[in-house]
Every structure is written in structure tokens, then in C-alpha cells.
Amino acid sequence: MKRRINVWSNIDWFTVFLYLLLVIIGWLNIYSAVYTEENQSIFDFSQRYGKQMIWIIAAFFIAFFVILIDSNFYSFFSYFLHFIVLFLLIAVTLIGEEVHGTRAWFEIGGVRFQPAEFAKITTSLALARYLSSFNVELNRFKSFLTVAMIILAPAALILIQGDSGSALIFLAFVLVLYRQGLSLGVLLLGVYVLALFILALILEKLTIIFGSIGIAFILLWILTGRFKYVLISGLVLGIAGGIFYGADYYFQWNVPVYFIILGALVVSSIFYLMISYWYKIPRFFLVLLFVFGSIGVTYSVDHVFNNFLQTHQQRRISQLLGLESDPLGAGYNVNQSKIAIGSGGLKGKGFLNGTQTKFDFVPEQSTDFIFCTIGEEWGFIGSFVMIALFVTLLLRLIVLAERQKSVFSRIYGYGVISVIFFHFLVNIGMTIGLVPVIGIPLPFISYGGSSLWAFTILLFIFLRLDVSRLKELS
Amino acid sequence: MDTFAIRRNIIGVVIIATALIFLIKLFFIQAVDQSYQLSAENNVVRRITQYPARGLIYDRNGEMLVYNQAAYDIMVTPQHLGSFDTTEFCKLLDIERDYLNKKLNEAKEYSYYKPSVFLKLVSSETYAKLQEQLYQFPGFFVQPRTVRRYRYDGAAHLLGYVGEVSDKMVDTNNYYQAGDYVGISGIEKSYEEQLRGEKGLKVYLVDVHNRIKGSYREGRWDREAEAGKNLTTTIDMDLQRYGEKLMKNKIGSIVAIEPETGEILALVSSPTYDPGLLVGRPRSKNFKKLDTDTLKPLFNRALMARYPPGSTFKVVNALIGKQENVLYNSTTYECHGGFRSGSFFMGCHNHPSPQDLIGSIKVSCNTYYANVFKRILQDSEFNNVSSAFTNWKQYLESFGFGTRMKIDLVNEAPGFLPSVDYYNKYYGANRWSYLTVISLAIGQGELGITPLQMANMTSIIANRGYYYTPHVIRNIEGEEQIPSRFRQKHETMIDSSVFRPVIEGMDLAVNGEPGTGSTARTAAIKDITVCGKTGTAENPHGKDHSIFIAFAPKEDPKIALSVYIENGGFGATWAAPTAKLMIEKYLQREISVKWWEDYVLNANLLNPKEDDEEKD
């Protein structure tokens, strides 16, 4: 017998409270970011803060309805909703408005609507649905492929629209997969490739090859558990290297050191492969794959960087890595952002007193760089509170996710956590110069109707699912 | 799935770790690193110095001599430079692209955040054109300045000029910043503090487009500029310009003083230059030209040249002789061509002989003064030459010779008076006597007197025994009196009564009957009793120098002057007529005998031919 669940008494009010807090803080900071002496009333609807107020009120209504809808609806229609969004993503590429060089918006009766925002929700739903069904073993190739499709389909479509920032956030779902059992090895490999990509831009090729060989030895030791293999391999490599170096010296070929080592490695590898085969030590093979894979990635990094990234993306990355410094050009945003935040000091300059914000030194200060207003006007204390709020929200959501009986609800919960965490990481990281400039909003805080509604829906679906956990008891 | 539950902890840790990394970085940026605060300030705060109007300068009759005109410096702050239409910009300012790039690089090197001067002193027209378009050129702003304008082409040395403050001065004096203007010579420098006023400050807040948004902290740090004080000088500009005109194509100096007060009526150094040349943008170019001119127009001969005074010095020896009681009105000496002592001979020109004291001045007899000098050094109450000489020197010092007069203009030479030690070193102690240094009797030898000192000497005679330190300041706005040192009477060591015969002699030198030997008849003016003394200084390198001192009228004198014309020959030839014209101009305003005026005006003494040396 089903108990009638009183939704309103069981909803997690703590999370709702955090949500309200963030939304209102966001609203106040948008006010401050856009405030000029001419337009002082906070209720001015021609200004962004006025509009944001409307979006907020609308969001409350949306949240209200989301809560009321039965949670089975969400799981039942997950795939369907995902397809609808995919369809919209295709449609907007064809008939949407062009804004800021991307074709990502529908304009209906003066209201702008961005399907990409809602793709985050449906991807979480679809992913949760799929991973919670039977016969799904994440580390099996077929399952992994399906999962990849669910995530990459919207990402690719968004990339085609031209909004690489929004496409990038689908990377967040890796966290969901990790929680669901994705092998740590795969995750680490992904991290390693990313690190390699970055290091390849900063360090010399020679350093990288040495580094890879070093790591390879360590790997060998870990994988085989026997130090003597490392010793023998090292010896072989050393002898081969010595021979090559001596030959070069003697014959005055003047081959660059890099190629000498590469040659020695290739020759040694033949030896290793023989050992691997005869002594049945497959791990050797893996390690070799690792080394040559690294070298391969290193070579391709340049190629990808120069040929696949757009100029402004290249420059943003170069800026971040300190490869080039051009405060008036590509680095201007981050530079001004850091100045605004840094000048806030410990206690901040006070509400509406942020000079950098007031005089428009920070671009996009009500959207992507909203954190600057907080940093400048509320100082380190403000930054601390802001970050603490987000961390509290995320940790609370983890608690909620873990207490779910339904696998679907839990996975969806992690979807919410991943998406919010990723936005948090990239947005704030960008404003303080730790992450390249990627234009994505700060959830609940940044100005924007689509963004606010999407995050509201994302969150409140989970709150509704959370209420339903009590249902399972019966 | 629950086997992976442990991963929730890892995810939690990752979230917290990220937050911690952010907080650490934020702590560094916000709490530890102060440079962002500075950058933020530089973004929004614009300090604009308010330069006050520099004090105006007037002459003694209220004629305005120096005034101000607005000019504009274009400043640039590299931090705020955006992209702009460089072609348009160069066209508006009438500059070359190369200049633009060069200056921008210089500005960036000087400081990325602080403004520096991009283009100095553009005209009001250019400023007006630019100001409308300035918003198109982020990073540039305009700093209003004032430059000096000279109403007349005259008194360049006296007025001085204004230029940019030197690096050294910026370091030592807090008031000045690099790029400020400061008086460099003349009155502009002596009275710099009064003329410059007090700089003000306005602190503004600007937005990212460099538009002024309001005052910083409601103008708490704003300061009104205080205008500089106006000055009235003692100069009679009419007389000054007349003197400069007379001295055209001649090298030398005229100094005219009002004896009663020590006020300088004219201070002429020739060749001179137009003060308007050293103003504004063409300044350095013009300065270089003047500086390398072989005739040295920048050299102020009135204050800096050390000349031997020649026969004009005889009046001083006469006064000293009388005061020392070795000379009387009735003392006479024979002169038959010169002074003899042993094998020594000093020539004298042809004149009636013998002469008494008054006559000796009228005819300017060398022999007479050789004797007087001998008596001063030998027959004094002192029983050795050294003491007598030192005594004689003291008289001279009381006249203001040998040291700076401390006039209120910079760069004044002290002149030179020989001392006992000087001759001791040269000849050996007790190895010299009056005869060794007899040329001092007639104003030759080791004597260096500036034209200013000569004019002052004339003042002393006009006043019958005292002088006030010559000065050029008549009034400082807002101050009751001029500096006290100019109001102090300096008595010489000569009694007032001693002056009478000397003045008589000077009267007769100018106004004596023709044919009686008066040396200065060329200085006579109808209806005015001019008293004067000629001088002709020996010049081993060329023609002798023409010298004349005079004051008028004889009773209640109003003007005392010295005229020194290099390579002018006899004192009577050029210096005396010049003095006459100056006196007449000052006392009558009109010149009665135009012929004299034309005579002096048209003379060109710059390339003198070698002449026979003749002494006066």
C-alpha cells in the first residue's frame, strides 16, 4: 500500500535554503555589477538586475512545478527528453539566432532560450537511466560505448554550434562514471593524457622523453613487482644509448640527442619485446605501449594545438601557461579580473563600492566574471563564504545522493554534483587565473534566464527524487 | 555498486581539495599581494595636477613685460592604450608615424602605469581639434600648461627664461615633478618661489574608457592652485630697449641705476637676444643656436664680464687720496707727456699742465694719478707698502668692488681686486712697491670690475658717499616691502664732503669750455648738467675699449650709469655719446640732437680694425 507522501515536509529544506541563499546573493551582485549612478532602483526592469529578478521569480514557479511532478515521470521519460533536447540542438544550429559568434539561441517572443543548458539535465537523466539498468558493466566495452554516446552526442552538437565552453562541461560526467565504477586506471590515463598535453606545450621534447622513460621504469616496477626487471631494462637501454652516442661522436653525424635516445629506445624495445614474449611478461608490452604512446601524444600535441584549436583558444591557453604575456590582448580579461579580486583585500570595498566593477574594468562582469564583483566588494571574507557555500551545497548533495535507495536517483544525483562542481571549478578558477578563460556561468549566481532555470530544474528534480526515497520503503 | 561507495569519499576530497586550492590562491591575491590594490588604483584614479598661472612681470611704470599663455601637453598612460586609428591621430597632431612609435616606446619604458608626456606644448587650436576626438584614443589625455610670452623684445638677460626642471632638482626639491617648469635665469629664477604660486591637485575617478566619472572621495584630496605673485621690476622698459638699440652691433654693457634707491633702471648686455626665442617647442633648438654663437649673446656682460675700469677709476683714487689726507684740492702736479720715476715711464696724452685736483679729472691726467697713488702707498700713516696697500684695498671693498654685490639676479661675478698676498706670491714679499703696481692708479693692471660695480661706483659719487645694493625688484604682490637687504644703506669709507671737488671735475669734464682739455664734451646735453668721466682701457688683443661713467643731474641726481663698449677706442668716441643719449632719454624722453642718435645707432664695432694704442 502506498503511503501518501507529504512532499513538502520531506523535501530537503537545507538544500533549498542554500539554493535561495545563492540565488539572492547572485541577484545582489548582479545589481552591483551593473549599477551605475543613473539607474539606482534595484527594480528597474530594463536593467539586468531587474530582469534577473523576473527570472528568479519564474524559477521559483518552475521549481514548484518540478517538485510536484511525480518522480517516476523523470525516470520514465529520461531517454525521450534527451532525444528532444538533441533534436532542439540540431534545430537551433539551423534556425537559431547568432549571438557572440555562436548559433545557440532560440528567440521566442523576446525571450531567449538556450537548449545547450538543458542538455545537461537530460544527459544526467539519460545516463542515470542507462547505468541503473541491468546488464550494464561499465568496464565492458559495449556499455562504455553507449555511455560515451549519451554524453558525447550533445557535446558534439554543442561544439558544432561553436560554443566550445559549454561543450567542455560534458567532461564533468567523468565524475559520475567514476562513482559508478569506472576503472581508476582509465581515469588516471585520462588525467595523464591531459597532463601530457599541457606539459608538451611547456617542456622540451627531450625532458618529456626522459620523463616518460622514468615513469615507465616506475610503472614496470609496480606492475611486475620485481626490481631486477627494471635493472636489466635500464642496462639494455643504457648500452644501446651508449652505442648510438659513440657512433654519432665517432662518425660526426651530429644527430640531436633526442633522436639518439629515440633510436636507443627503439632498439631496446626489440629486446624487451623478445623478453616479454619468451618470459611471458605481458606487462613489458604495456609499459612499452605507455612510452611510445606518450611520445606519440607529445608529437600530436603540437599538431592538434596548431591545427585544431582556434586562435583565441590557443592564445588563452598560452596565456594561462605563461608562454606568452600580453595583458592588453588575450590576457586582459584575466588580468583585470585578478586586479578586481585582488584589490578587494581582506574585507572588500563594500557593497556598491567596487571601483573596478563600477567603472567596467572587468568584462562580462555580470555573467562569466561575476565572481570578481564578489571578490572586490566582499574581499577574502566574501570569497571564502562564497566558496564555502558551494562546497557545502556539493557535500550536502553527496550525502543526499548516497542515501538514495534507487540507483537511478543516486546516479542522477552525482550528475547534478558533477555539473555544478565543474562549473564552479572552471568559472572561479578562470577568474583567478588557474584555468584558461572558458566562458561558462557560475551556477545560480551569473546573470541569465536559461542558465538559472536549467540549474534550478537540474537541482529540484534531484530534490524530488530524494523525497521519493521514502517511497521505496513501502 | 556499493563496492564503489568508498569513492564518494574521494569525490568529496576532490571537491574540498579544489576549494582549498582556490582559497589559498585567493588568499594570496587578496590578502598577501598588495600589487593588485595598486593596479586597481591605477585603473580608476587619475591625478591631475592643477598648474597655477605664473606671476606676471611689470616694469617700474606698470608696463606688462611678461605674461602667460595657455598651452597643452598631451600625456599618455601605456596601461590604458587601446587600439586606435594611428593615421588619424598623427594627422590631428601633425606628427610623423615614427615619432608616434618612438614616443610610445619611451612611455612604456618609463612606466607602464604612470602617465608621461607624449607631445609637449601643442597650441590651443590643435588642442581644440584634439579634445573633441580624444575619446577615440584611449590612454591619452591632456594636461594644461602655461608658457611665458614676452611683450617686448628686450631685457632678455634680466627677465630670464623658464624651462623644464632638471632631474637633480626633482630629486632634491619635493615641490617639483619631472616635466614641471622652473625659472632658469634672471628674475624668473631669482623670484621663482613667488612667481610659481602653489600647484593644486584634482583627483578624479575614471572608467575603463578614461572618461571622468567623478571626484575621488568627494574631492577630499583636491587642492586649489594658488596663482603666482605678480612682480614689478625697477626696469624702465623704454630705456632698456633704447639702450639695447644703441648697443646693436657693439659688444659691451650699459648699466643704469637710480642712485637714491639702488634701483636698476636698465641692464643692457650686448649682443642680446629676443626672449621669445626661449619659449615653447622651439626652445632647445634656439638655445643651441644662441649657445654656440661666437659672440656669446647668452653671456650677461653687465654682471659677469670683468673689465679693467681704465681712467674712470681715477675718481676713486682721488677720493681715497683726499680721505687719506695725502691729496688736497690745491695739490698740483706737472705733466709733460708722462710720469717718470727712474727708468720707469708712464705716458699721458696732451693736455694743459699743471692741473689741480679738479682739473686732473677734467683732463684725465695719468701723471697726476701716478703721483697720487704713489703718495697713498708711500706717504700714508702706514710705514710699509703692504699695510698701505691693504688699507687702499679696504676703501675699494667699501665701494663694493672685489665681491658680489648680491644683486637679486643669479650669476654675478665678484670681479677681482688684487691683494698683498697676490703680489707677494707673484713678486715675492717686500719685493714690490707702488711703482710695480702703478698701473692700478689709472685703472689698469690687475683690476676686474663688472659694469654693475662701475655703475654702483657712479651711484656712490652721485650720492656723495653711500649706496644701496642694486636690485631689480620694485614690488612683490602681497608683500609690503622688498627684501630688507636692498633697503640697507651702505656707507663707504669716504666722507661726504670729499666728493665735492671730484664732482666738480666730472662736471667740467663734460661741460668745460672747448679747448680746455675736457675729455667728455661728447656727453654734454643742453640744459642738463651731466657729470661724467671717460675711460679708455688698453686691449692687447685689439682696439681699446671705450668706457664712460656719468650721472645727472649734478644736484639731486636721478640716474647714474656705466657704459662699456669693447673695441670702441676712446671713451669719448662711443661710450660718452651713448651715455648722453641714455640720460637724455630717461630725463627728457625725447632726444634733442638726432644726429647723435643716428651716429651711435648706425655704428658697427663688431669687426674693429687694429688702431694705434693711445691712452686717455
Interface residues (C-beta under 8 A of the other chain):
Chain A: L175 Y178 R179 Q180 G181 L328 Q336 K338 I339 A340 I341 G342 S343 G344 G345 L346 T355 Q356 K358 F359 D360 F361 G375 E376 G379 F380 S383 F384 I387 A388 F390 V391 L394 L395 I398 A401 E402 V407 R410 Y414 I417 F421 F424 L425 I428 G429 I432 G433 L434
Chain B: M1 T3 F4 A5 R7 R8 I10 I11 G12 I15 I16 T18 A19 I21 F22 L23 K25 L26 F27 I29 Q30 A31 D33 S35 Y36 Q37 S39 A40 E41 N43 V44 L81 G82 L205 V206 D207 V208 H209 K213
